[in-house]
Amino acid sequence: MDIKQQLSEYRGQLITHQMLVALLKEYSRPNDKIKMLKDEGILQSVKRGFYIAGSATNIARPERTLIANHLYGPSYVSMEAALMHYGLIPERVYGITSMTTKSSKSFRTPLGLYTYTSLPLPYYSFGLETAIVNTNQQVIMATPEKALADKIATTPGIILRSMSSTKNYLTEDLRIELSDLKNFDTTAMTTWLPHAPKKDSLEILIKTIHKL
């Protein structure tokens, strides 16, 4: 079978080095073949050990948020990337920020910057869902409530002290329409507080949303 046909079986997926070696088992030097496929544009390296279909193919590539789930884990997509997915912020996001239980880390790749921020358990595990980002592509992502909470909890310098300053931050800094927050599940958010970083700021956020 032609290598492009073989790779098409992994359309919309991140391809690991181990998967490629299995595909190329008939080659005595599979790493040399992988390098050739990269040079021919059939494969594109994302980071060491991870690949996607290259520009010389018409094979569907995974969404950047799906790639984020696999580059470093356990992790889930959050903050601006998740807020954009839910239509809460207008700007296109070029870097993908995820949360992890491991050490914080960043990867600069040909597809953009992937940043992973460490969070403690059990706060990490709250407010997660499986989001459909494309046909047959599902991503572990923060709920809208958790994405916003993560943004406030992990961004240095953000301290919310009043409802008026919170509204200003939401509308001026994040450019969120306050009406879009009215359906937020503040009851669930409240259950996160005992374990959350910046508990006081998140409490002000919850009160602000509850009053909308």
C-alpha positions as CSV (number, residue, x, y, z in Angstrom):
1,M,0.0,0.0,0.0
2,D,1.2,3.5,-0.9
3,I,2.5,5.4,2.2
4,K,-0.1,8.2,1.5
5,Q,-2.9,5.7,1.6
6,Q,-1.5,4.3,4.9
7,L,-1.3,7.7,6.4
8,S,-4.8,8.5,5.3
9,E,-6.0,6.0,7.9
10,Y,-4.8,8.5,10.5
11,R,-6.6,11.5,9.0
12,G,-7.4,14.1,11.6
13,Q,-4.9,12.5,14.1
14,L,-1.5,13.2,15.5
15,I,0.9,10.5,14.4
16,T,3.6,9.3,16.8
17,H,7.0,8.0,15.9
18,Q,6.0,4.6,17.1
19,M,3.0,4.5,14.7
20,L,5.3,5.5,11.8
21,V,7.8,2.8,12.6
22,A,5.0,0.3,12.6
23,L,3.8,1.5,9.2
24,L,7.3,1.4,7.8
25,K,8.3,-2.0,9.2
26,E,9.4,-3.3,5.8
27,Y,12.2,-0.7,5.7
28,S,15.5,-1.6,7.4
29,R,16.1,2.1,8.2
30,P,12.7,3.5,9.0
31,N,14.1,6.8,10.4
32,D,15.8,7.5,7.1
33,K,12.4,7.0,5.4
34,I,10.7,9.3,7.9
35,K,13.2,12.0,7.1
36,M,12.6,11.5,3.4
37,L,8.8,11.8,3.9
38,K,9.4,15.0,5.8
39,D,11.6,16.4,3.0
40,E,8.9,15.5,0.4
41,G,6.2,17.3,2.4
42,I,4.3,14.1,3.1
43,L,5.0,14.4,6.8
44,Q,5.4,17.5,9.0
45,S,7.0,17.3,12.3
46,V,5.2,19.1,15.2
47,K,7.8,18.3,17.8
48,R,10.2,15.4,18.4
49,G,8.3,12.2,18.1
50,F,5.0,13.7,16.8
51,Y,3.9,14.3,13.2
52,I,0.9,15.3,11.1
53,A,0.2,14.8,7.4
54,G,2.2,17.2,5.3
55,S,1.3,19.8,2.8
56,A,2.0,17.5,-0.1
57,T,-1.0,15.4,0.8
58,N,-4.7,16.1,1.0
59,I,-5.1,14.2,4.2
60,A,-7.1,16.1,6.9
61,R,-4.9,17.3,9.7
62,P,-5.9,17.4,13.4
63,E,-7.1,20.7,14.9
64,R,-4.5,22.5,17.0
65,T,-6.6,22.0,20.1
66,L,-6.6,18.2,19.5
67,I,-2.8,18.3,19.1
68,A,-2.6,20.2,22.4
69,N,-4.2,17.2,24.2
70,H,-1.5,14.9,22.9
71,L,1.7,16.9,23.0
72,Y,1.9,16.9,26.8
73,G,-0.4,15.2,29.2
74,P,-2.5,14.8,31.2
75,S,-3.9,18.1,30.0
76,Y,-7.0,19.9,28.8
77,V,-7.4,23.0,26.6
78,S,-8.4,26.1,28.5
79,M,-8.3,29.9,28.7
80,E,-8.5,31.9,25.5
81,A,-8.5,28.8,23.2
82,A,-11.5,27.4,25.0
83,L,-13.2,30.8,25.4
84,M,-12.9,31.3,21.6
85,H,-14.3,27.8,20.9
86,Y,-17.4,28.8,22.8
87,G,-17.7,32.1,21.1
88,L,-17.1,34.1,24.2
89,I,-14.2,36.2,22.9
90,P,-13.9,37.7,19.5
91,E,-10.2,37.5,18.8
92,R,-8.6,34.5,17.0
93,V,-6.2,32.7,19.3
94,Y,-2.7,31.9,17.9
95,G,-1.3,30.2,21.0
96,I,-3.0,27.3,22.7
97,T,-2.9,27.2,26.5
98,S,-3.7,24.0,28.4
99,M,-3.8,23.0,32.0
100,T,-1.8,20.1,33.3
101,T,-1.1,18.3,36.6
102,K,2.6,18.0,35.5
103,S,5.2,20.8,35.5
104,S,4.5,23.9,33.5
105,K,6.0,23.7,30.0
106,S,5.9,25.4,26.6
107,F,6.5,24.1,23.1
108,R,7.2,26.4,20.1
109,T,6.1,24.4,17.0
110,P,5.6,25.1,13.3
111,L,1.9,25.2,14.2
112,G,2.2,27.8,16.9
113,L,3.0,28.0,20.6
114,Y,1.6,25.4,23.0
115,T,1.7,26.4,26.7
116,Y,0.9,24.1,29.6
117,T,0.2,25.6,33.1
118,S,0.4,23.4,36.2
119,L,-2.7,23.2,38.4
120,P,-3.1,21.3,41.6
121,L,-5.6,18.5,42.2
122,P,-8.5,18.3,42.7
123,Y,-9.1,21.8,41.2
124,Y,-7.5,20.5,37.9
125,S,-10.3,17.9,37.5
126,F,-13.3,20.2,37.9
127,G,-15.2,21.6,34.9
128,L,-14.0,19.4,32.0
129,E,-15.9,18.1,29.0
130,T,-15.3,16.5,25.6
131,A,-15.7,19.2,22.9
132,I,-16.3,18.3,19.3
133,V,-14.0,20.6,17.3
134,N,-14.3,18.9,13.9
135,T,-15.6,15.8,12.2
136,N,-14.4,12.8,14.3
137,Q,-12.2,15.1,16.4
138,Q,-12.9,15.4,20.1
139,V,-10.9,17.4,22.5
140,I,-10.7,17.4,26.3
141,M,-11.5,21.0,27.1
142,A,-12.5,23.2,30.0
143,T,-16.2,24.2,30.2
144,P,-16.8,27.9,29.6
145,E,-16.9,28.4,33.4
146,K,-13.7,26.6,34.0
147,A,-11.9,28.3,31.1
148,L,-12.7,31.7,32.6
149,A,-11.8,30.7,36.1
150,D,-8.5,29.3,34.9
151,K,-7.7,32.5,33.1
152,I,-8.1,34.5,36.3
153,A,-6.6,31.9,38.6
154,T,-3.3,31.4,36.6
155,T,-2.6,34.8,35.0
156,P,-0.1,36.8,37.1
157,G,-1.3,40.2,38.2
158,I,-5.0,39.6,37.9
159,I,-6.6,40.3,41.3
160,L,-10.3,41.0,41.3
161,R,-11.4,43.1,44.3
162,S,-14.9,44.3,43.4
163,M,-17.7,43.6,41.0
164,S,-17.1,46.8,39.1
165,S,-13.5,46.0,38.5
166,T,-14.5,42.5,37.5
167,K,-17.0,43.7,34.9
168,N,-14.3,46.1,33.6
169,Y,-11.8,43.2,33.3
170,L,-14.3,41.0,31.5
171,T,-15.5,43.6,29.0
172,E,-12.4,45.7,28.4
173,D,-9.6,43.1,28.8
174,L,-11.2,39.9,27.6
175,R,-13.9,41.7,25.5
176,I,-16.6,39.3,26.7
177,E,-20.3,40.3,26.4
178,L,-21.7,40.1,29.9
179,S,-25.0,38.8,28.6
180,D,-23.1,35.7,27.4
181,L,-22.3,34.9,31.1
182,K,-25.8,34.9,32.4
183,N,-26.2,31.1,31.8
184,F,-22.9,30.2,33.6
185,D,-23.3,27.6,36.3
186,T,-22.3,29.6,39.3
187,T,-23.4,26.7,41.6
188,A,-20.8,24.4,40.1
189,M,-18.2,27.2,40.2
190,T,-18.8,27.7,43.9
191,T,-18.0,24.1,44.6
192,W,-14.5,24.7,43.2
193,L,-13.6,27.5,45.6
194,P,-12.2,25.5,48.5
195,H,-9.5,24.0,46.2
196,A,-9.0,26.9,43.8
197,P,-6.0,29.2,43.3
198,K,-7.0,32.9,43.9
199,K,-10.1,31.9,45.8
200,D,-11.0,35.5,46.7
201,S,-10.8,36.7,43.0
202,L,-12.9,33.7,41.8
203,E,-15.5,34.4,44.6
204,I,-15.8,38.0,43.3
205,L,-16.2,36.6,39.7
206,I,-19.0,34.3,40.8
207,K,-20.8,37.1,42.7
208,T,-20.5,39.3,39.6
209,I,-21.9,36.7,37.2
210,H,-24.7,35.8,39.7
211,K,-25.8,39.4,39.7
212,L,-26.1,39.8,36.0
